[in-house]
Amino acid sequence: MLCDISSMGVIKLSEALKEMQSGNLFSIRYVTADKSRNSGGDIKEYDGCRLSRRAASDTEAPVFTTGNPTKRPNHYRNRTRNIVLANSDVRKVNVWLIIGFNGKPVILY
């Protein structure tokens, strides 16, 4: 039996990602993880965030100023997003670790 999840006070991950891309401010809650340092598990929560956007010049080929090429982050392939906090700091968030969006629990449904 299918149920209407919109009345349950939860949000689907796909809907949360679409809302992030809309450009509106949002609040987010997620779990940290760092496989290379074998650390994480902390819950972080931020209000007044927005999705980081690339500048128009970022669509061009990278410029090699120091001799080292810049690496493209491949956010969609790596399932990550950069969010800009209210104080202009930037945080990288893995989408599979988002547990709350705009005060609602996130489900993978």
RODRENNU-516778 format. One record per residue: residue number from 1; residue in one letter; chain; z, y, x of N, C-alpha, C in turn. Coordinates in nm, 4 decimals. Layout:
<nodes>
@nr=NUM, rest=A, kette=A, nw=Z, nv=Y, nu=X, caw=Z, cav=Y, cau=X, cw=Z, cv=Y, cu=X;
...
</nodes>
This chain:
<nodes>
@nr=1, rest=M, kette=A, nw=0.0000, nv=-0.1177, nu=0.0845, caw=0.0000, cav=0.0000, cau=0.0000, cw=0.0000, cv=0.1246, cu=0.0895;
@nr=2, rest=L, kette=A, nw=-0.0901, nv=0.2155, nu=0.0620, caw=-0.0961, cav=0.3408, cau=0.1363, cw=0.0018, cv=0.4402, cu=0.0766;
@nr=3, rest=C, kette=A, nw=0.0607, nv=0.5201, nu=0.1636, caw=0.1538, cav=0.6219, cau=0.1148, cw=0.1080, cv=0.7588, cu=0.1630;
@nr=4, rest=D, kette=A, nw=0.1453, nv=0.8604, nu=0.0906, caw=0.1100, cav=0.9974, cau=0.1249, cw=0.2139, cv=1.0506, cu=0.2230;
@nr=5, rest=I, kette=A, nw=0.1755, nv=1.0589, nu=0.3519, caw=0.2723, cav=1.1006, cau=0.4535, cw=0.2966, cv=1.2506, cu=0.4523;
@nr=6, rest=S, kette=A, nw=0.2092, nv=1.3268, nu=0.3866, caw=0.2290, cav=1.4721, cau=0.3854, cw=0.3552, cv=1.5107, cu=0.3093;
@nr=7, rest=S, kette=A, nw=0.3985, nv=1.4261, nu=0.2177, caw=0.5196, cav=1.4563, cau=0.1416, cw=0.6459, cv=1.4065, cu=0.2121;
@nr=8, rest=M, kette=A, nw=0.6303, nv=1.3415, nu=0.3266, caw=0.7442, cav=1.2845, cau=0.3980, cw=0.8038, cv=1.3805, cu=0.5005;
@nr=9, rest=G, kette=A, nw=0.7467, nv=1.4986, nu=0.5175, caw=0.7998, cav=1.5943, cau=0.6149, cw=0.7675, cv=1.5587, cu=0.7584;
@nr=10, rest=V, kette=A, nw=0.6568, nv=1.4873, nu=0.7802, caw=0.6129, cav=1.4514, cau=0.9151, cw=0.4710, cv=1.5037, cu=0.9334;
@nr=11, rest=I, kette=A, nw=0.4233, nv=1.5025, nu=1.0565, caw=0.2870, cav=1.5458, cau=1.0857, cw=0.2214, cv=1.4422, cu=1.1761;
@nr=12, rest=K, kette=A, nw=0.0940, nv=1.4134, nu=1.1511, caw=0.0192, cav=1.3215, cau=1.2363, cw=-0.0100, cv=1.3906, cu=1.3694;
@nr=13, rest=L, kette=A, nw=-0.0171, nv=1.3123, nu=1.4752, caw=-0.0489, cav=1.3673, cau=1.6074, cw=-0.1835, cv=1.4382, cu=1.6042;
@nr=14, rest=S, kette=A, nw=-0.2824, nv=1.3808, nu=1.5376, caw=-0.4150, cav=1.4430, cau=1.5311, cw=-0.4090, cv=1.5793, cu=1.4633;
@nr=15, rest=E, kette=A, nw=-0.3270, nv=1.5935, nu=1.3595, caw=-0.3123, cav=1.7217, cau=1.2911, cw=-0.2410, cv=1.8232, cu=1.3797;
@nr=16, rest=A, kette=A, nw=-0.1419, nv=1.7780, nu=1.4555, caw=-0.0705, cav=1.8668, cau=1.5471, cw=-0.1652, cv=1.9187, cu=1.6550;
@nr=17, rest=L, kette=A, nw=-0.2515, nv=1.8320, nu=1.7078, caw=-0.3460, cav=1.8741, cau=1.8112, cw=-0.4468, cv=1.9745, cu=1.7550;
@nr=18, rest=K, kette=A, nw=-0.4920, nv=1.9531, nu=1.6310, caw=-0.5835, cav=2.0492, cau=1.5680, cw=-0.5160, cv=2.1841, cu=1.5492;
@nr=19, rest=E, kette=A, nw=-0.3896, nv=2.1824, nu=1.5091, caw=-0.3150, cav=2.3071, cau=1.4901, cw=-0.2976, cv=2.3791, cu=1.6237;
@nr=20, rest=M, kette=A, nw=-0.2744, nv=2.3048, nu=1.7320, caw=-0.2639, cav=2.3661, cau=1.8648, cw=-0.3931, cv=2.4385, cu=1.9001;
@nr=21, rest=Q, kette=A, nw=-0.5060, nv=2.3748, nu=1.8717, caw=-0.6358, cav=2.4305, cau=1.9074, cw=-0.6743, cv=2.5503, cu=1.8216;
@nr=22, rest=S, kette=A, nw=-0.6054, nv=2.5717, nu=1.7102, caw=-0.6385, cav=2.6826, cau=1.6204, cw=-0.6046, cv=2.8183, cu=1.6827;
@nr=23, rest=G, kette=A, nw=-0.5189, nv=2.8187, nu=1.7838, caw=-0.4811, cav=2.9439, cau=1.8481, cw=-0.3523, cv=3.0033, cu=1.7948;
@nr=24, rest=N, kette=A, nw=-0.2962, nv=2.9452, nu=1.6884, caw=-0.1702, cav=2.9933, cau=1.6328, cw=-0.0532, cv=2.9549, cu=1.7237;
@nr=25, rest=L, kette=A, nw=0.0534, nv=3.0331, nu=1.7182, caw=0.1752, cav=2.9984, cau=1.7915, cw=0.2408, cv=2.8776, cu=1.7254;
@nr=26, rest=F, kette=A, nw=0.3079, nv=2.7958, nu=1.8067, caw=0.3725, cav=2.6755, cau=1.7540, cw=0.4990, cv=2.6456, cu=1.8330;
@nr=27, rest=S, kette=A, nw=0.5803, nv=2.5577, nu=1.7771, caw=0.6950, cav=2.5047, cau=1.8510, cw=0.6654, cv=2.3583, cu=1.8804;
@nr=28, rest=I, kette=A, nw=0.7165, nv=2.3104, nu=1.9923, caw=0.6862, cav=2.1739, cau=2.0341, cw=0.8103, cv=2.1093, cu=2.0933;
@nr=29, rest=R, kette=A, nw=0.8198, nv=1.9807, nu=2.0737, caw=0.9282, cav=1.9000, cau=2.1298, cw=0.8640, cv=1.7746, cu=2.1890;
@nr=30, rest=Y, kette=A, nw=0.8983, nv=1.7454, nu=2.3145, caw=0.8364, cav=1.6307, cau=2.3807, cw=0.9323, cv=1.5695, cu=2.4818;
@nr=31, rest=V, kette=A, nw=0.8972, nv=1.4511, nu=2.5267, caw=0.9750, cav=1.3781, cau=2.6255, cw=0.9032, cv=1.3908, cu=2.7595;
@nr=32, rest=T, kette=A, nw=0.9787, nv=1.4164, nu=2.8656, caw=0.9193, cav=1.4266, cau=2.9985, cw=0.9005, cv=1.2874, cu=3.0583;
@nr=33, rest=A, kette=A, nw=0.8029, nv=1.2764, nu=3.1485, caw=0.7794, cav=1.1511, cau=3.2208, cw=0.7043, cv=1.1811, cu=3.3491;
@nr=34, rest=D, kette=A, nw=0.7429, nv=1.1157, nu=3.4568, caw=0.6751, cav=1.1301, cau=3.5849, cw=0.6764, cv=0.9935, cu=3.6525;
@nr=35, rest=K, kette=A, nw=0.5642, nv=0.9218, nu=3.6405, caw=0.5563, cav=0.7864, cau=3.6958, cw=0.5669, cv=0.7853, cu=3.8478;
@nr=36, rest=S, kette=A, nw=0.5106, nv=0.8873, nu=3.9129, caw=0.5118, cav=0.8873, cau=4.0596, cw=0.6520, cv=0.9089, cu=4.1160;
@nr=37, rest=R, kette=A, nw=0.7366, nv=0.9795, nu=4.0436, caw=0.8743, cav=1.0030, cau=4.0892, cw=0.9744, cv=0.9120, cu=4.0189;
@nr=38, rest=N, kette=A, nw=0.9248, nv=0.8293, nu=3.9276, caw=1.0092, cav=0.7379, cau=3.8508, cw=1.1236, cv=0.8144, cu=3.7828;
@nr=39, rest=S, kette=A, nw=1.0856, nv=0.9268, nu=3.7189, caw=1.1860, cav=1.0089, cau=3.6518, cw=1.1335, cv=1.0512, cu=3.5151;
@nr=40, rest=G, kette=A, nw=1.2188, nv=1.1129, nu=3.4396, caw=1.1801, cav=1.1623, cau=3.3078, cw=1.2798, cv=1.1182, cu=3.2027;
@nr=41, rest=G, kette=A, nw=1.2376, nv=1.1253, nu=3.0778, caw=1.3241, cav=1.0877, cau=2.9675, cw=1.4007, cv=1.2049, cu=2.9093;
@nr=42, rest=D, kette=A, nw=1.3824, nv=1.3237, nu=2.9666, caw=1.4474, cav=1.4423, cau=2.9123, cw=1.3662, cv=1.4941, cu=2.7939;
@nr=43, rest=I, kette=A, nw=1.4336, nv=1.5463, nu=2.6941, caw=1.3656, cav=1.6056, cau=2.5795, cw=1.3609, cv=1.7560, cu=2.6000;
@nr=44, rest=K, kette=A, nw=1.2393, nv=1.8107, nu=2.5950, caw=1.2168, cav=1.9542, cau=2.6097, cw=1.1699, cv=2.0092, cu=2.4759;
@nr=45, rest=E, kette=A, nw=1.2166, nv=2.1292, nu=2.4432, caw=1.1762, cav=2.1929, cau=2.3183, cw=1.1497, cv=2.3409, cu=2.3448;
@nr=46, rest=Y, kette=A, nw=1.0354, nv=2.3891, nu=2.2981, caw=0.9958, cav=2.5280, cau=2.3192, cw=0.9409, cv=2.5864, cu=2.1895;
@nr=47, rest=D, kette=A, nw=0.9739, nv=2.7128, nu=2.1640, caw=0.9222, cav=2.7866, cau=2.0491, cw=0.8267, cv=2.8947, cu=2.0973;
@nr=48, rest=G, kette=A, nw=0.7367, nv=2.9374, nu=2.0102, caw=0.6448, cav=3.0467, cau=2.0427, cw=0.5438, cv=3.0106, cu=2.1491;
@nr=49, rest=C, kette=A, nw=0.4952, nv=2.8870, nu=2.1473, caw=0.3976, cav=2.8404, cau=2.2465, cw=0.2557, cv=2.8586, cu=2.1943;
@nr=50, rest=R, kette=A, nw=0.1633, nv=2.8533, nu=2.2873, caw=0.0220, cav=2.8492, cau=2.2506, cw=-0.0493, cv=2.7613, cu=2.3517;
@nr=51, rest=L, kette=A, nw=-0.1626, nv=2.7092, nu=2.3112, caw=-0.2420, cav=2.6257, cau=2.3998, cw=-0.3099, cv=2.7139, cu=2.5027;
@nr=52, rest=S, kette=A, nw=-0.3058, nv=2.6734, nu=2.6277, caw=-0.3715, cav=2.7483, cau=2.7344, cw=-0.5219, cv=2.7351, cu=2.7176;
@nr=53, rest=R, kette=A, nw=-0.5903, nv=2.8450, nu=2.7364, caw=-0.7368, cav=2.8454, cau=2.7248, cw=-0.7970, cv=2.8790, cu=2.8594;
@nr=54, rest=R, kette=A, nw=-0.9103, nv=2.8190, nu=2.8897, caw=-0.9833, cav=2.8512, cau=3.0119, cw=-1.0555, cv=2.9822, cu=2.9961;
@nr=55, rest=A, kette=A, nw=-1.0605, nv=3.0575, nu=3.1012, caw=-1.1401, cav=3.1799, cau=3.1000, cw=-1.2878, cv=3.1428, cu=3.1022;
@nr=56, rest=A, kette=A, nw=-1.3716, nv=3.2312, nu=3.0570, caw=-1.5155, cav=3.2043, cau=3.0518, cw=-1.5704, cv=3.1693, cu=3.1898;
@nr=57, rest=S, kette=A, nw=-1.5158, nv=3.2282, nu=3.2948, caw=-1.5647, cav=3.2012, cau=3.4304, cw=-1.5287, cv=3.0607, cu=3.4779;
@nr=58, rest=D, kette=A, nw=-1.4328, nv=2.9950, nu=3.4095, caw=-1.3928, cav=2.8599, cau=3.4496, cw=-1.4972, cv=2.7545, cu=3.4147;
@nr=59, rest=T, kette=A, nw=-1.5974, nv=2.7912, nu=3.3348, caw=-1.7003, cav=2.6942, cau=3.2982, cw=-1.8038, cv=2.6792, cu=3.4090;
@nr=60, rest=E, kette=A, nw=-1.8021, nv=2.7707, nu=3.5051, caw=-1.8949, cav=2.7640, cau=3.6166, cw=-1.8430, cv=2.6664, cu=3.7218;
@nr=61, rest=A, kette=A, nw=-1.9267, nv=2.6365, nu=3.8179, caw=-1.8873, cav=2.5465, cau=3.9262, cw=-1.7719, cv=2.6074, cu=4.0047;
@nr=62, rest=P, kette=A, nw=-1.6818, nv=2.5240, nu=4.0590, caw=-1.5696, cav=2.5770, cau=4.1356, cw=-1.6168, cv=2.6468, cu=4.2630;
@nr=63, rest=V, kette=A, nw=-1.5428, nv=2.7483, nu=4.3023, caw=-1.5736, cav=2.8225, cau=4.4243, cw=-1.4816, cv=2.7713, cu=4.5342;
@nr=64, rest=F, kette=A, nw=-1.5392, nv=2.7412, nu=4.6499, caw=-1.4621, cav=2.6868, cau=4.7611, cw=-1.4229, cv=2.8002, cu=4.8554;
@nr=65, rest=T, kette=A, nw=-1.3060, nv=2.8565, nu=4.8327, caw=-1.2630, cav=2.9686, cau=4.9156, cw=-1.1821, cv=2.9234, cu=5.0361;
@nr=66, rest=T, kette=A, nw=-1.1088, nv=2.8139, nu=5.0233, caw=-1.0232, cav=2.7685, cau=5.1328, cw=-1.0780, cv=2.6441, cu=5.2015;
@nr=67, rest=G, kette=A, nw=-1.1958, nv=2.6011, nu=5.1600, caw=-1.2511, cav=2.4799, cau=5.2179, cw=-1.2158, cv=2.3554, cu=5.1385;
@nr=68, rest=N, kette=A, nw=-1.1172, nv=2.3654, nu=5.0481, caw=-1.0791, cav=2.2522, cau=4.9642, cw=-1.1331, cv=2.2730, cu=4.8235;
@nr=69, rest=P, kette=A, nw=-1.2038, nv=2.1751, nu=4.7692, caw=-1.2552, cav=2.1921, cau=4.6329, cw=-1.1403, cv=2.1905, cu=4.5317;
@nr=70, rest=T, kette=A, nw=-1.1563, nv=2.2675, nu=4.4239, caw=-1.0555, cav=2.2660, cau=4.3181, cw=-1.0853, cv=2.1503, cu=4.2251;
@nr=71, rest=K, kette=A, nw=-0.9826, nv=2.0887, nu=4.1777, caw=-0.9971, cav=1.9714, cau=4.0923, cw=-0.9894, cv=2.0131, cu=3.9458;
@nr=72, rest=R, kette=A, nw=-1.0813, nv=1.9686, nu=3.8652, caw=-1.0774, cav=1.9922, cau=3.7217, cw=-0.9686, cv=1.9031, cu=3.6615;
@nr=73, rest=P, kette=A, nw=-0.8870, nv=1.9549, nu=3.5695, caw=-0.7737, cav=1.8777, cau=3.5196, cw=-0.8092, cv=1.7641, cu=3.4237;
@nr=74, rest=N, kette=A, nw=-0.9280, nv=1.7646, nu=3.3601, caw=-0.9666, cav=1.6582, cau=3.2653, cw=-0.8567, cv=1.6312, cu=3.1629;
@nr=75, rest=H, kette=A, nw=-0.8089, nv=1.7360, nu=3.0956, caw=-0.6985, cav=1.7228, cau=3.0013, cw=-0.7273, cv=1.6213, cu=2.8907;
@nr=76, rest=Y, kette=A, nw=-0.8477, nv=1.6211, nu=2.8391, caw=-0.8764, cav=1.5320, cau=2.7274, cw=-0.8815, cv=1.3863, cu=2.7730;
@nr=77, rest=R, kette=A, nw=-0.9376, nv=1.3608, nu=2.8902, caw=-0.9415, cav=1.2244, cau=2.9425, cw=-0.8004, cv=1.1746, cu=2.9774;
@nr=78, rest=N, kette=A, nw=-0.7177, nv=1.2639, nu=3.0318, caw=-0.5818, cav=1.2267, cau=3.0724, cw=-0.4793, cv=1.2410, cu=2.9610;
@nr=79, rest=R, kette=A, nw=-0.5238, nv=1.2826, nu=2.8451, caw=-0.4363, cav=1.3008, cau=2.7270, cw=-0.3250, cv=1.4022, cu=2.7549;
@nr=80, rest=T, kette=A, nw=-0.3587, nv=1.5108, nu=2.8225, caw=-0.2609, cav=1.6158, cau=2.8510, cw=-0.3127, cv=1.7483, cu=2.7975;
@nr=81, rest=R, kette=A, nw=-0.2209, nv=1.8407, nu=2.7764, caw=-0.2549, cav=1.9775, cau=2.7379, cw=-0.1633, cv=2.0710, cu=2.8147;
@nr=82, rest=N, kette=A, nw=-0.2145, nv=2.1860, nu=2.8546, caw=-0.1318, cav=2.2908, cau=2.9135, cw=-0.0911, cv=2.3844, cu=2.8013;
@nr=83, rest=I, kette=A, nw=0.0385, nv=2.4085, nu=2.7902, caw=0.0864, cav=2.5027, cau=2.6903, cw=0.1485, cv=2.6224, cu=2.7621;
@nr=84, rest=V, kette=A, nw=0.1288, nv=2.7389, nu=2.7040, caw=0.1851, cav=2.8620, cau=2.7582, cw=0.3090, cv=2.8945, cu=2.6756;
@nr=85, rest=L, kette=A, nw=0.4218, nv=2.9074, nu=2.7433, caw=0.5480, cav=2.9363, cau=2.6764, cw=0.5578, cv=3.0846, cu=2.6436;
@nr=86, rest=A, kette=A, nw=0.6580, nv=3.1200, nu=2.5657, caw=0.6779, cav=3.2594, cau=2.5253, cw=0.6975, cv=3.3510, cu=2.6468;
@nr=87, rest=N, kette=A, nw=0.7539, nv=3.2980, nu=2.7555, caw=0.7761, cav=3.3800, cau=2.8760, cw=0.6579, cv=3.3716, cu=2.9743;
@nr=88, rest=S, kette=A, nw=0.5442, nv=3.3192, nu=2.9296, caw=0.4183, cav=3.3061, cau=3.0049, cw=0.4181, cv=3.1944, cu=3.1085;
@nr=89, rest=D, kette=A, nw=0.5240, nv=3.1150, nu=3.1170, caw=0.5202, cav=2.9963, cau=3.2025, cw=0.4266, cv=2.8935, cu=3.1398;
@nr=90, rest=V, kette=A, nw=0.3702, nv=2.8074, nu=3.2225, caw=0.2792, cav=2.7035, cau=3.1746, cw=0.3416, cv=2.5669, cu=3.1988;
@nr=91, rest=R, kette=A, nw=0.3344, nv=2.4804, nu=3.0998, caw=0.3839, cav=2.3430, cau=3.1109, cw=0.2729, cv=2.2468, cu=3.0722;
@nr=92, rest=K, kette=A, nw=0.2650, nv=2.1346, nu=3.1426, caw=0.1695, cav=2.0293, cau=3.1083, cw=0.2417, cv=1.9270, cu=3.0215;
@nr=93, rest=V, kette=A, nw=0.1799, nv=1.8914, nu=2.9096, caw=0.2405, cav=1.7992, cau=2.8138, cw=0.1448, cv=1.6828, cu=2.7907;
@nr=94, rest=N, kette=A, nw=0.1958, nv=1.5611, nu=2.7998, caw=0.1178, cav=1.4435, cau=2.7631, cw=0.1244, cv=1.4300, cu=2.6113;
@nr=95, rest=V, kette=A, nw=0.0089, nv=1.4214, nu=2.5447, caw=0.0083, cav=1.4225, cau=2.3980, cw=0.0805, cv=1.3029, cu=2.3384;
@nr=96, rest=W, kette=A, nw=0.0810, nv=1.1890, nu=2.4074, caw=0.1487, cav=1.0702, cau=2.3544, cw=0.3000, cv=1.0843, cu=2.3578;
@nr=97, rest=L, kette=A, nw=0.3515, nv=1.1851, nu=2.4296, caw=0.4958, cav=1.2043, cau=2.4410, cw=0.5477, cv=1.3173, cu=2.3516;
@nr=98, rest=I, kette=A, nw=0.4610, nv=1.3727, nu=2.2658, caw=0.5043, cav=1.4765, cau=2.1719, cw=0.5798, cv=1.4089, cu=2.0582;
@nr=99, rest=I, kette=A, nw=0.7032, nv=1.4532, nu=2.0334, caw=0.7850, cav=1.3918, cau=1.9278, cw=0.8134, cv=1.4882, cu=1.8133;
@nr=100, rest=G, kette=A, nw=0.7826, nv=1.6172, nu=1.8319, caw=0.8038, cav=1.7141, cau=1.7257, cw=0.7069, cv=1.8294, cu=1.7372;
@nr=101, rest=F, kette=A, nw=0.6608, nv=1.8789, nu=1.6220, caw=0.5673, cav=1.9904, cau=1.6203, cw=0.5992, cv=2.0784, cu=1.5009;
@nr=102, rest=N, kette=A, nw=0.6269, nv=2.2064, nu=1.5266, caw=0.6640, cav=2.3018, cau=1.4214, cw=0.7768, cv=2.2498, cu=1.3326;
@nr=103, rest=G, kette=A, nw=0.8750, nv=2.1880, nu=1.3946, caw=0.9933, cav=2.1417, cau=1.3228, cw=0.9758, cv=2.0110, cu=1.2482;
@nr=104, rest=K, kette=A, nw=0.8611, nv=1.9455, nu=1.2628, caw=0.8373, cav=1.8172, cau=1.1945, cw=0.8236, cv=1.7058, cu=1.2969;
@nr=105, rest=P, kette=A, nw=0.8755, nv=1.5881, nu=1.2649, caw=0.8534, cav=1.4737, cau=1.3542, cw=0.7052, cv=1.4377, cu=1.3592;
@nr=106, rest=V, kette=A, nw=0.6563, nv=1.3972, nu=1.4759, caw=0.5165, cav=1.3608, cau=1.4943, cw=0.5043, cv=1.2096, cu=1.4878;
@nr=107, rest=I, kette=A, nw=0.4032, nv=1.1635, nu=1.4117, caw=0.3758, cav=1.0203, cau=1.4048, cw=0.2334, cv=0.9951, cu=1.4541;
@nr=108, rest=L, kette=A, nw=0.2079, nv=0.8736, nu=1.5004, caw=0.0769, cav=0.8374, cau=1.5531, cw=-0.0168, cv=0.7860, cu=1.4455;
@nr=109, rest=Y, kette=A, nw=0.0281, nv=0.7579, nu=1.3313, caw=-0.0412, cav=0.7039, cau=1.2132, cw=-0.1885, cv=0.6951, cu=1.2279;
</nodes>
